[in-house]
Amino acid sequence: MPITIGRGFLKSEMFSQSAISQRSFFTLLWEKIKDFFCDTQRSTADQYIKELCDVASPPDAQRLFDLFCKLYELSSPSCRGNFHFQHYKDAECQYTNLCIKDGEDIPLCIMIRQDHYYYE
């Protein structure tokens, strides 16, 4: 399954071979969003992010959506506006975009389509 990160494109087989890359992606994402969660919720949010970033055993589309919703629920009320859900349908497919924004920065964007999903 292809995974898009930033402007680069990597096949998941290539990405999953490097634990360092996987850890780096998780670490960067966590560093950017950890302040969205109260101290008491951080360990649970950390586990959800780890599962979300696990390219060795990636979650399916429904689990991705569930993890994103759980992160939203765990976030501080003042940070919930940083979580964006967008669902739309065109002539060919249904899409769901799940994004975490921090001002102009977008640490995570997941597009779920009927047949696949990718991260940006």
C-alpha positions in Angstrom: 0.0 0.0 0.0 1.5 3.4 -1.0 2.3 5.9 1.7 2.8 9.6 0.9 4.8 11.6 3.4 5.2 15.3 2.7 6.1 15.7 -0.9 7.9 12.4 -1.2 6.4 9.1 -2.3 7.5 5.8 -0.9 6.1 2.3 -1.3 5.1 0.9 2.0 7.4 -2.1 1.4 10.4 0.3 1.2 9.3 2.3 4.2 8.6 -0.6 6.4 12.2 -2.0 6.0 13.6 0.9 7.9 12.7 1.0 11.6 14.7 4.2 11.9 12.5 5.9 9.3 9.3 4.6 11.0 10.6 5.8 14.4 11.6 9.2 13.0 8.1 9.7 11.5 6.5 8.8 14.8 8.9 10.9 16.8 8.4 14.0 14.6 4.6 13.6 14.6 4.5 13.1 18.4 6.7 16.1 19.0 4.4 18.3 17.0 1.2 17.2 18.6 1.9 16.1 22.1 1.0 19.5 23.6 -2.6 19.0 22.3 -3.2 16.4 25.0 -3.4 16.9 28.8 -0.7 15.2 30.8 -3.1 12.5 32.0 -4.0 11.6 28.4 -0.5 11.7 26.8 0.4 8.0 27.4 -2.9 6.8 25.8 -2.4 9.3 22.9 1.2 8.1 22.5 -0.1 4.5 22.1 -2.6 5.5 19.5 0.0 7.4 17.5 2.3 4.4 17.6 -0.4 2.2 16.2 -1.3 4.8 13.6 2.4 5.0 12.5 3.0 1.2 12.5 3.9 0.5 8.9 5.0 -3.1 9.8 1.4 -3.9 10.7 -0.6 -0.9 9.4 -4.2 -0.3 10.6 -7.0 -0.7 8.1 -9.0 2.3 6.9 -11.7 1.9 9.6 -9.1 1.5 12.4 -7.3 4.7 11.1 -10.6 6.6 11.3 -11.2 5.2 14.8 -7.7 6.1 16.0 -8.1 9.6 14.7 -11.4 10.0 16.5 -9.9 8.7 19.7 -7.1 11.2 19.4 -9.6 13.9 18.9 -11.5 12.8 22.0 -8.3 12.7 24.1 -7.2 16.2 23.0 -7.6 19.2 25.2 -10.8 21.1 24.5 -8.8 24.1 23.4 -7.0 22.0 20.8 -9.9 20.2 19.3 -10.1 22.8 16.6 -6.8 21.5 15.2 -8.5 18.2 14.2 -10.2 18.4 10.9 -12.6 15.8 9.3 -13.8 16.2 5.8 -15.9 13.7 3.9 -16.8 14.1 0.3 -17.9 12.0 -2.7 -17.1 12.5 -6.3 -18.3 10.6 -9.4 -15.7 7.8 -8.8 -15.1 7.4 -5.1 -15.8 8.5 -1.6 -13.0 10.2 0.3 -12.4 11.1 3.9 -9.6 13.5 4.8 -8.4 13.5 8.4 -6.0 16.3 9.3 -4.2 17.7 12.3 -3.3 21.3 11.7 -1.3 23.6 13.9 -1.5 27.1 12.4 0.1 26.8 8.9 1.8 23.5 9.8 0.0 20.2 9.0 1.8 17.4 11.0 -0.6 14.7 9.8 -3.0 14.3 6.9 -4.6 11.0 6.1 -6.7 10.5 3.0 -8.9 7.4 3.1 -10.4 6.3 -0.1 -12.6 3.3 -0.7 -9.8 1.1 -1.9 -6.7 2.6 -0.2 -5.4 5.3 2.1 -2.2 7.4 2.3 -0.6 9.8 4.7 0.8 13.2 3.9 
